[in-house]
Amino acid sequence: VMSILLHGDAAFAGQGVVYETFHLSDLPSYTTNGTIHVVVNNQIGFTTDPRMARSSPYPTDVARVVNAPIFHVNADDPEAVMYVCNVAAEWRNTFNKDVVVDLVCYRRRGHNEMDEPMFTQPLMYKQIHKQVPVLKKYADKLIADGTVTLQEFEEEIAKYDRICEEAYARSKDNKILHIKHWLDSPWPGFFNVDGEPKSMSCPPTGISEDMLTHIGNVASSVPVKDFKIHSGLSRILKARLEMTKNRVVDWALAEYMAFGSVLKEGIHVRLSGQDVERGTF
């Protein structure tokens, strides 16, 4: 058995559990005899620049704590990636120690469907939009070399698409969802008859509607006069102001109101983590 862990670059550098598992790697009775760590390094943590996220040059520097070899490889070169992965597997097999493969790549479409990377990374994403996708780049090379024909390449793509489509169609046939198999039951006797936890009482934490409206208005405004903001962000602020007027909140506005109400009471709020500058969470 060979254990493989897949990481993102920001998580690899920033999540304590990574450092902890490295320290478990060679402990008696704990070791897996070496784990291969594959870091999908798209050089950005959701929206945060590496220079704002860590103090070391590489996200993989945390692996140096156990002297693991670290291979940085250009993910646009599939053959180099294969070569490095073979070396990593051989290292692990020979020495039973952890090894890291750092795939230096990029994220073409931002973090997810809702994310617009041009808000926070315009220069990087102008470059990314010019990049030829790795599949096309490699296919063109193989076709130019005469290793495969265009027809063979297109047949492979069609075959893969068919596998995905068939699996999607099959998934629709599954009519019963066994949700309860995934849920743990609460401890017996944890709740009383009314469904309330037994020994918990919550002090009142409500605030007046005027105060909520005030916080909503401030959260929908731009603090600096004549400051030109991105049109996409401007739309978000307008929508937030509309919600405040209509006495409606979504998750983000609710969080703003929670933080704002605590600040109004003179309690200092400090947020830390990947995306606080942009206000994602």
Residue pairs with C-beta under 8 A, 6 or more apart in sequence:
2 36
2 89
2 92
2 93
3 32
3 34
3 35
3 36
4 35
4 36
4 37
4 38
5 21
5 35
5 36
5 37
5 38
6 38
6 40
7 18
7 37
7 38
7 39
7 40
8 39
8 40
8 41
8 42
8 45
9 39
9 40
9 41
9 42
9 43
9 44
9 45
9 50
9 59
9 102
10 44
10 45
10 46
10 48
10 50
10 53
10 59
10 274
11 18
11 45
12 18
12 37
12 39
12 59
12 60
12 62
13 53
13 54
13 56
13 59
13 60
13 61
13 62
14 45
14 53
14 54
14 274
18 62
19 62
19 65
21 35
22 62
22 63
22 65
22 66
22 68
22 98
23 65
23 66
24 30
24 31
25 31
25 32
25 34
25 35
25 66
25 97
25 98
26 66
26 97
31 96
33 92
33 96
34 91
34 92
34 95
34 96
34 97
34 98
34 99
35 92
35 98
36 88
36 89
36 92
36 98
36 99
36 100
36 101
37 63
37 68
37 98
37 99
37 100
37 101
38 101
38 103
39 59
39 60
39 100
39 101
39 102
39 103
40 103
40 105
41 59
41 60
41 75
41 102
41 103
41 104
41 105
42 105
42 106
42 107
43 50
43 104
43 105
43 106
43 124
44 50
44 107
44 117
44 121
44 124
45 53
45 274
46 111
46 115
46 274
46 275
46 280
47 111
47 115
47 117
47 119
47 120
47 121
47 274
47 275
47 278
47 280
48 274
48 275
48 277
49 121
50 59
52 277
53 274
56 62
58 70
58 72
58 102
59 102
60 70
60 72
60 100
60 102
63 70
63 98
63 100
64 70
66 97
66 98
68 97
68 98
68 99
68 100
69 88
69 91
69 99
69 100
70 99
70 100
70 102
71 84
71 87
71 88
71 99
71 100
71 101
71 102
72 102
72 104
73 80
73 81
73 84
73 101
73 102
73 103
73 104
74 80
74 81
74 104
75 81
75 103
75 104
75 105
75 134
76 105
76 131
76 134
76 137
78 134
78 138
81 101
81 103
84 101
85 101
88 99
88 100
88 101
91 97
91 99
92 98
92 99
106 124
106 128
106 131
107 117
107 128
108 128
108 131
108 133
109 117
110 116
110 117
110 125
111 117
116 232
117 124
117 125
118 125
118 232
119 230
119 232
119 233
119 278
120 278
139 148
139 153
142 148
142 153
143 149
143 150
143 153
189 198
190 197
190 198
191 197
191 198
192 198
207 261
209 247
211 261
211 264
212 257
212 261
213 244
215 256
215 257
215 260
215 261
215 264
216 240
216 241
216 243
216 244
216 249
216 253
216 256
216 257
217 241
217 244
218 260
219 240
219 244
219 253
219 256
219 257
219 260
220 237
220 238
220 240
220 241
220 244
221 237
221 241
222 229
222 237
229 237
240 252
240 253
243 249
243 250
243 253
244 253
249 257
252 279
255 281
259 269
259 271
262 269
263 269
271 281
273 281
274 280
275 281
